[in-house]
Amino acid sequence: MPSEKIYSDPVLGDISFRKRKGIRRMSIRVHPVKGISVSVPYLVPYSAAMAFFLLKKDWVVQTVERQKERLKDVPAASSGQIEAMRIQAKEQLPRRLAELAGRYGFSYNKVTIKHNSTNWGSCSARNNINLNLNLVRLPSVIRDYVLLHELCHLRHHDHGHAFHLLLEHVCTDNLLKACDEGDGTALELARAAAVTRAKYPMDHVFTKAIRQYPLL
């Protein structure tokens, strides 16, 4: 079974250390949607993985900054805007997460609303889900993709094939429901998914769509 630890870095926010069988060396991934994760061979201690991360931290910071540079013209949110989003997020996100969990048979421990600059959400090995308050800025069907992404991590704590198969299934079903309700964004994403040659069409089109919304 994969295992995971979350380290809260004072500069970069939550860093996910995920132990996985079948990998031979440690690696770091910086993703604009999925955040920062460190893949760790199963028998390597977390202390060694932390030392590896700290050795590469300057590179991680530079990579995050390069991603932000592409969005440098986006105005920073004021403290008032952040607080308004926090209130909205606490009201809306836990309720919607519970709805999706009930629809697709997921069970989690608790949900926490956070404000960080590296990821939209995370799921811990203890089945606790963290959600970024910026999610309230997204169109509803794209927001659902992030929530479903974290719910799928309750069963698969990595980004392997089994995880993606589950994510494709629940996202396809949820997208079709949104299309039936006449959601314009959902219709556009469904058309894009139908023509892409990506291995995982849902993940591909949603990841591409969410890049249009920088974290504030």
C-alpha positions in Angstrom: 0.0 0.0 0.0 1.3 3.5 -0.8 1.9 5.7 2.2 2.2 9.5 2.4 3.4 12.3 4.7 2.7 16.0 4.2 5.3 18.5 5.1 4.2 22.2 5.4 7.1 24.3 4.1 7.1 27.9 5.2 7.8 29.1 1.6 6.2 26.5 -0.6 3.2 25.3 1.4 2.2 21.6 1.6 4.7 19.1 0.1 3.5 15.6 -0.4 6.0 12.7 0.2 4.6 9.6 -1.3 6.2 6.2 -0.9 5.6 3.9 -3.8 6.6 0.4 -4.7 8.2 -0.2 -8.0 10.3 3.0 -8.2 14.0 3.0 -7.8 14.9 6.6 -7.2 13.5 9.7 -5.6 12.0 12.4 -7.8 10.2 15.7 -7.3 7.3 16.9 -9.3 6.1 20.5 -9.5 2.6 20.7 -11.0 0.5 23.9 -11.3 -2.7 21.9 -10.4 -1.5 19.0 -8.3 1.2 20.9 -6.4 4.6 19.7 -5.2 5.1 16.0 -4.6 8.2 13.8 -3.8 8.1 10.2 -5.0 10.0 8.0 -2.6 11.0 4.3 -3.0 9.1 2.2 -0.6 12.1 1.2 1.6 13.7 4.6 1.7 13.1 6.4 5.0 11.2 9.7 5.0 14.3 11.4 6.6 16.3 10.6 3.5 13.5 11.9 1.3 13.4 15.2 3.3 17.1 15.6 2.9 16.7 15.1 -0.8 14.0 17.7 -1.0 16.0 20.2 1.0 18.9 19.6 -1.4 16.7 20.4 -4.3 14.6 23.1 -2.7 16.2 26.0 -4.6 15.3 24.2 -7.9 11.7 23.7 -6.6 11.4 27.4 -5.7 12.8 28.5 -9.1 10.3 26.2 -10.9 7.4 27.6 -8.9 8.5 31.1 -9.7 8.8 30.3 -13.4 5.2 29.0 -13.4 4.1 32.2 -11.6 6.1 34.3 -14.1 3.7 33.3 -16.8 0.9 34.8 -14.7 2.8 37.9 -13.5 0.2 40.3 -14.9 -2.5 38.9 -12.7 -3.3 41.4 -9.9 -2.8 40.2 -6.4 -5.9 39.8 -4.3 -6.5 42.1 -1.4 -6.9 40.8 2.2 -10.6 41.7 1.9 -11.0 39.6 -1.2 -9.1 36.7 0.4 -11.4 36.8 3.5 -14.5 36.9 1.3 -13.3 33.9 -0.6 -12.5 32.1 2.7 -16.1 32.7 4.0 -17.6 31.5 0.7 -15.2 28.5 0.5 -16.1 27.3 4.1 -19.8 27.6 3.2 -19.7 25.9 -0.2 -16.8 23.5 -0.5 -17.4 21.1 2.3 -21.0 20.7 1.3 -20.1 20.0 -2.4 -17.4 17.6 -1.4 -19.9 15.6 0.7 -22.3 15.6 -2.2 -19.8 14.1 -4.6 -18.4 11.7 -1.9 -22.0 10.4 -1.4 -22.7 10.1 -5.1 -19.5 8.1 -5.9 -19.1 6.1 -2.6 -16.1 7.8 -1.0 -15.6 8.3 2.7 -13.1 10.8 4.3 -12.3 12.0 7.8 -12.3 15.8 7.7 -12.0 18.6 5.3 -9.9 21.8 5.9 -10.0 25.0 3.9 -6.5 26.5 3.3 -4.9 29.3 1.4 -1.6 28.5 -0.3 0.1 29.2 -3.6 1.2 25.8 -4.7 -1.8 23.5 -5.1 -5.6 23.4 -5.3 -6.0 20.6 -2.9 -4.4 17.6 -1.2 -5.4 14.3 0.5 -3.4 12.9 3.4 -2.7 9.3 4.2 -5.1 9.7 7.1 -7.9 10.5 4.5 -8.1 14.1 5.5 -8.7 16.5 2.6 -7.4 20.0 2.2 -9.0 22.4 -0.2 -7.7 25.8 -1.5 -10.1 28.6 -0.9 -9.4 29.7 -4.5 -11.6 26.9 -5.7 -14.6 29.2 -5.4 -13.3 31.2 -8.3 -13.6 28.2 -10.7 -16.6 27.3 -12.9 -18.5 24.6 -11.0 -17.6 21.7 -13.2 -13.9 22.5 -13.0 -14.1 22.9 -9.2 -15.8 19.4 -9.1 -12.8 18.0 -11.0 -10.4 19.1 -8.2 -12.7 17.7 -5.5 -13.0 14.4 -7.4 -9.3 14.3 -7.9 -8.8 14.5 -4.1 -11.6 12.0 -3.4 -9.9 9.5 -5.8 -6.8 9.8 -3.7 -8.7 8.2 -0.8 -8.3 4.9 -2.7 -5.1 5.5 -4.6 -2.5 7.8 -2.9 -0.4 8.1 -6.1 -1.0 9.1 -9.7 -0.7 5.7 -11.1 -2.9 3.9 -13.7 -5.5 2.7 -11.2 -5.9 6.3 -9.9 -6.4 7.7 -13.4 -8.9 5.0 -14.3 -11.0 5.9 -11.3 -10.7 9.6 -11.9 -11.7 9.3 -15.6 -14.8 7.3 -14.6 -16.1 9.7 -12.0 -15.2 12.8 -14.0 -16.9 11.5 -17.1 -20.1 10.7 -15.2 -20.0 14.1 -13.5 -19.3 16.0 -16.7 -22.2 14.3 -18.5 -24.5 15.2 -15.7 -23.4 18.9 -16.0 -23.9 18.7 -19.8 -27.4 17.4 -19.3 -28.1 20.5 -17.1 -26.9 22.7 -19.9 -23.6 23.8 -18.3 -21.8 25.7 -21.1 -18.3 25.0 -19.7 -19.1 21.3 -19.3 -20.2 21.2 -23.0 -16.9 22.8 -24.1 -14.8 20.4 -22.0 -16.8 17.4 -23.3 -16.1 18.4 -26.9 -12.4 18.8 -26.1 -12.2 15.4 -24.4 -13.9 13.8 -27.3 -11.2 14.8 -29.8 -8.0 14.7 -27.6 -5.6 11.8 -28.1 -4.4 12.1 -24.5 -4.2 8.8 -22.6 -6.5 10.2 -19.9 -8.8 12.6 -21.7 -10.7 14.0 -18.6 -7.5 14.7 -16.7 -5.9 16.3 -19.8 -8.7 18.7 -20.6 -9.5 19.7 -17.0 -5.8 20.3 -16.2 -5.5 22.4 -19.3 -8.6 24.4 -18.3 -7.6 25.0 -14.7 -4.3 26.6 -15.8 -6.3 29.6 -16.9 -7.0 30.4 -13.2 -3.9 31.4 -11.3 -3.9 30.9 -7.6 -4.3 34.3 -5.8 
